[in-house]
Amino acid sequence: MTTLFFNVRSGVAPARWQALLEELRQRPGISSAAPLRPDARSESIQRMFYAKLEDDADVTAILRHLEQRPEVESTNLPAERHVVGGV
């Protein structure tokens, strides 16, 4: 499972955040979408979100969709990490 992160622009109303999250939850290939820290007090952290993608998700299409949304400021897909020489 892959997780991608995205930030919503400053000044976007929380109702639009919720609408975006609901839309993402309905999109094929996304198993969940939510605030990164729902209890955050900092406005900049309140604007951070994540989406968990299913193994067969079209990651490129999902990223493109988010990047085209006017309320989305940035997206981040962390590099996959593997333990090398682990015990």
C-alpha positions in Angstrom: 0.0 0.0 0.0 1.3 3.5 -0.9 0.6 6.7 1.0 0.7 10.1 -0.7 0.6 13.4 1.1 -0.9 16.7 0.0 -1.3 20.2 1.4 -4.3 22.4 0.8 -3.7 26.1 0.1 -4.0 28.6 2.9 -7.4 30.3 3.0 -9.4 27.3 1.6 -12.4 26.8 3.8 -12.6 23.6 5.8 -15.8 22.7 4.1 -13.9 22.5 0.8 -11.2 20.3 2.5 -14.0 17.9 3.6 -15.5 17.9 0.1 -12.1 17.0 -1.4 -11.6 14.2 1.1 -15.0 12.8 0.4 -14.4 12.9 -3.3 -11.0 11.1 -2.9 -12.6 8.4 -0.7 -15.0 7.7 -3.6 -12.2 7.5 -6.2 -11.1 4.1 -7.4 -7.7 3.1 -6.0 -8.0 5.2 -2.8 -8.8 3.2 0.3 -8.8 6.2 2.7 -8.1 10.0 2.8 -7.9 12.1 6.0 -6.1 14.9 7.7 -2.6 14.1 8.8 -3.1 15.5 12.3 -6.9 16.0 12.9 -6.2 17.4 16.4 -3.6 20.0 15.2 -3.9 23.6 16.3 -1.5 25.0 13.8 -3.2 26.2 10.6 -0.3 25.0 8.5 -0.6 21.5 10.0 -4.4 21.5 9.7 -3.8 21.9 5.9 -1.8 18.6 5.6 -3.6 15.5 4.4 -2.8 11.9 3.3 -4.4 9.4 1.0 -3.8 5.6 1.2 -3.7 4.0 -2.2 -4.5 0.4 -3.0 -1.8 -1.7 -4.5 -3.4 -1.6 -8.0 -4.1 2.2 -7.9 -3.1 4.4 -10.8 -0.8 6.5 -8.8 0.1 8.9 -11.6 -3.5 9.6 -12.4 -4.3 10.2 -8.7 -1.4 12.6 -8.4 -2.3 14.4 -11.6 -5.9 14.8 -10.3 -4.7 16.3 -7.1 -2.2 18.6 -8.7 -5.0 20.0 -11.0 -7.2 20.9 -8.1 -7.0 24.6 -7.4 -7.3 24.1 -3.6 -4.3 21.8 -3.5 -1.0 23.5 -2.9 1.4 20.6 -3.2 1.6 16.8 -3.4 4.3 14.4 -2.1 4.8 10.7 -2.9 7.6 9.5 -0.6 10.2 7.2 -2.1 9.7 3.5 -1.3 12.1 2.3 1.4 13.4 -1.2 1.9 15.6 -2.6 4.7 18.9 -3.7 3.3 20.8 -6.3 5.1 18.3 -6.4 7.9 18.3 -9.0 10.6 
